[in-house]
């Protein structure tokens, strides 16, 4: 998989996470959490690896692994935060 394909796959998974949080009306807490862990994005991703068995109830295992890799990057965290802010602003 090329780097651009991997980035696209990560954004697809992040979009699913954003939609799931929006559907559950958790955008504000998610934004607060993501903004607070942004400086520690790598450590946060490793904590999510630890929590994997519980969190995989929200995403299939392969997508969850993609998600944990994706949030190691601050750029991906910022992308996710922006999607959540857009969803919150549009009143979804």
Secondary structure by P-SEA (a helix, b strand, c coil): ccaaaaaaaaaaaaaaaaaaaaaacaaaaaaaaaaaaccaaaaaaaaaaaacccccccccaaaaaaaaaaaccaaaaaaaaaaaaaaaaacc
